[in-house]
Amino acid sequence: MQAGAERLRIQAASDADAARPGPLAGIVVADLSRLIAGPYCTMLLGDMGATVIKIEGPDGDDARNFAPPYRDGEATFFLSVNRNKRSIALDFSKAGDLELAHAIIRRSDVVVENFRIGSLERFGLDYDSISAECPDVIYASITGFGSKEGADLPGYDILVQAASGLMDLTGSPAGGPFRAGFSTFDVVTGMHTCMGILAALHHRSRTGEGQLVEVNLLSSALSGLVNQSAAYVTGDVVPKRAGNEHPSLFPYGPVRTADGELVIAVGNDTQFARLCEVLELPSLAADPRFATTSNRNVNRVVLGELLRASLVRRTSAEWFELLSRRHVPCAPIQTVKDGVELAERLGLVPTVWSGEPPRSIPTVRHPADFSRTPVDYPLPPPLLNGDEAFIRQWLGVLGD
């Protein structure tokens, strides 16, 4: 009776997977990735309806141990990038486990991995081996510094923040470099990988051809640095650390108020004129020293003094209300808690519950909305090997 009930439960779960509403429903992803970049990519795919099978080693994804903080004994680091997946733990050095990994991949449309280059070849899990058997597979490989001369370099986010120039650009001009407050380039690389997979799936839908999608953290970093990397590549200028100052816009950053700081982001002359009206300094908008973006940059020291003399008359909250009413871009400097609560007040629904009781976990919602094929969150981040029975039945492979 118990085995029969388990089979019915697994069949119901399989039927639920097939009926998911997202735009990628029916796509199967074999996720061999660990830490952030790959798992973030595959979570986005899973949110959009793909069936994601997370293949972990016997000890699990290292991110399971990146803690504190915890939720009910599980690392929130891992929980942040692994919902909408099913986990199976396999030891590739064991023939049965390796065959099971190959069976999963044969059922998959997409493979995502971020192993050290060359380490999957001996198991026949590299692109050349897999594509020979499955020529229509989309195989996404994530590295730190590419597959050529940088193949042996370890790919941790902080190393790429250092090597790309981001840390040199972050912090006070009078102080030392700083890392960003989160794994910036892991996330950017995860998004680039997701974008590459979607493009490859579109190409396959027209031609039937699979392909290799290679993404690395350093290239993603240089792309993500946009105007700063372009300053050098296009303008032959090496950008310097400027704290919270913007190299091309002013005012564009924190300003002192009566009780703290408020960020003001003036992007054009019309916004500057509105700012001057609210501050009761209309003459500044007509002053040739400040009337254009380029002139405000040249004369930012003088302009800053004039603006600060007015801004200290009110609190940050008062200015936020007054400036927002006149459509002058501004925002309070808040904690992450404040940011989530602001999103709630704005109706953005930042928190979604993944899974059903007794194991339902609050997570941050998927960033895109689809009018016809909405994302959903049926699966909480998986327990290690928590879905072996489901996956074996899905494959038609009996357990021991």
QUIFEN-V152750 format. One record per residue. N is the residue number from 1. OMEGA is omega in degrees with one decimal (* if undefined). Layout:
# QUIFEN-V152750
n: <N	N>
omega: <OMEGA	OMEGA>
This chain:
# QUIFEN-V152750
n: <1	2	3	4	5	6	7	8	9	10	11	12	13	14	15	16	17	18	19	20	21	22	23	24	25	26	27	28	29	30	31	32	33	34	35	36	37	38	39	40	41	42	43	44	45	46	47	48	49	50	51	52	53	54	55	56	57	58	59	60	61	62	63	64	65	66	67	68	69	70	71	72	73	74	75	76	77	78	79	80	81	82	83	84	85	86	87	88	89	90	91	92	93	94	95	96	97	98	99	100	101	102	103	104	105	106	107	108	109	110	111	112	113	114	115	116	117	118	119	120	121	122	123	124	125	126	127	128	129	130	131	132	133	134	135	136	137	138	139	140	141	142	143	144	145	146	147	148	149	150	151	152	153	154	155	156	157	158	159	160	161	162	163	164	165	166	167	168	169	170	171	172	173	174	175	176	177	178	179	180	181	182	183	184	185	186	187	188	189	190	191	192	193	194	195	196	197	198	199	200	201	202	203	204	205	206	207	208	209	210	211	212	213	214	215	216	217	218	219	220	221	222	223	224	225	226	227	228	229	230	231	232	233	234	235	236	237	238	239	240	241	242	243	244	245	246	247	248	249	250	251	252	253	254	255	256	257	258	259	260	261	262	263	264	265	266	267	268	269	270	271	272	273	274	275	276	277	278	279	280	281	282	283	284	285	286	287	288	289	290	291	292	293	294	295	296	297	298	299	300	301	302	303	304	305	306	307	308	309	310	311	312	313	314	315	316	317	318	319	320	321	322	323	324	325	326	327	328	329	330	331	332	333	334	335	336	337	338	339	340	341	342	343	344	345	346	347	348	349	350	351	352	353	354	355	356	357	358	359	360	361	362	363	364	365	366	367	368	369	370	371	372	373	374	375	376	377	378	379	380	381	382	383	384	385	386	387	388	389	390	391	392	393	394	395	396	397	398	399	400>
omega: <-177.2	179.9	178.3	177.9	178.6	178.3	178.1	178.5	-179.2	178.7	178.1	178.3	179.0	177.4	179.2	176.5	-177.0	-176.2	-178.2	-170.6	-169.6	-177.3	179.8	178.5	-178.2	176.0	179.6	-177.1	170.6	-173.4	177.6	-173.5	179.7	174.8	-171.8	-168.2	179.4	178.7	177.3	177.0	-175.4	173.9	176.8	178.0	178.6	176.7	-176.6	170.9	-179.9	171.2	-175.0	175.7	-178.4	-179.9	-177.7	171.3	-178.1	179.6	177.0	174.1	178.7	-177.1	176.1	-177.2	179.9	-174.0	-0.5	3.1	-180.0	162.5	-179.0	176.1	179.0	-178.2	178.6	175.1	178.6	-177.3	-173.8	-172.8	-173.3	175.4	177.8	176.6	171.9	-173.8	168.4	-179.3	-177.7	175.8	-174.2	178.8	177.3	-172.9	-178.6	179.2	179.9	178.0	177.8	176.6	178.6	178.9	177.4	-177.5	177.8	177.8	-170.3	171.7	-173.0	170.7	177.2	179.4	174.8	176.8	173.0	-174.9	178.9	-173.3	-179.8	-175.3	-176.5	177.5	-177.4	-177.9	176.2	-174.9	-177.0	-179.0	-176.9	-176.4	176.2	179.3	-176.7	-173.2	-179.3	-176.7	169.7	-173.9	-177.8	-179.2	-178.3	176.3	177.7	-172.3	176.0	-174.9	-179.6	-176.6	180.0	-172.8	-176.2	-178.7	178.8	-171.3	174.8	-174.8	-175.7	177.3	-179.8	173.1	178.9	-172.4	-175.5	-175.4	-177.9	-178.9	177.7	-179.8	-170.7	-180.0	-179.1	176.4	-178.2	-177.4	-179.8	179.4	179.6	168.5	173.8	-173.6	174.5	-176.3	-170.6	-171.4	168.1	-178.6	178.8	179.2	176.1	177.9	178.4	178.9	177.3	179.1	179.2	178.8	-179.9	177.4	-179.8	176.5	177.7	178.3	-179.8	-179.5	-179.9	-171.6	-174.4	-175.1	167.8	176.6	176.3	175.0	180.0	179.4	175.9	-174.1	-176.7	177.7	176.2	179.7	-178.5	174.2	-177.9	177.6	175.2	-172.8	-178.7	176.3	177.4	177.9	179.0	-174.1	-175.3	-175.1	-179.8	177.7	176.4	-177.4	-177.4	177.8	-175.6	-178.7	179.2	178.8	174.9	-176.8	-172.6	-176.7	174.9	-5.2	-176.8	-178.3	-178.2	175.0	-178.1	175.7	-177.2	-175.3	-179.3	-178.8	176.7	176.1	173.5	-176.8	179.7	-175.9	179.4	-174.4	179.3	178.2	178.4	178.3	177.9	177.3	-179.1	177.7	-178.5	-180.0	-178.3	177.0	-173.2	-177.8	-178.4	-178.2	179.9	-179.1	-177.2	178.2	-172.0	-169.9	-179.0	-179.6	-177.5	-180.0	176.5	176.7	-178.4	-174.4	-173.6	-179.1	179.9	-179.1	179.7	179.2	-180.0	-179.9	-178.5	179.8	178.8	-174.1	-178.4	-179.5	-177.8	178.8	178.1	-179.3	179.6	179.2	179.1	-179.9	-176.8	-177.8	179.2	179.0	179.7	175.9	170.9	-176.4	179.2	179.7	173.7	174.9	-169.5	170.9	175.0	177.4	178.8	-179.3	177.7	-179.2	176.0	178.9	177.1	-179.3	-179.0	178.3	-177.3	177.2	-174.8	-176.0	175.7	179.0	178.0	-178.8	-179.7	175.5	10.4	-179.4	176.7	-170.2	175.9	179.2	179.9	-172.5	173.4	-172.3	-176.7	173.2	178.2	-175.1	-177.1	-175.8	-172.7	173.0	175.0	-171.1	-174.7	-172.9	172.5	174.1	-168.5	166.5	-179.3	179.9	-175.0	-175.6	-177.8	-178.1	178.6	-174.5	178.2	179.4	177.4	178.9	-173.4	-179.2	-179.7	174.4	178.8	*>
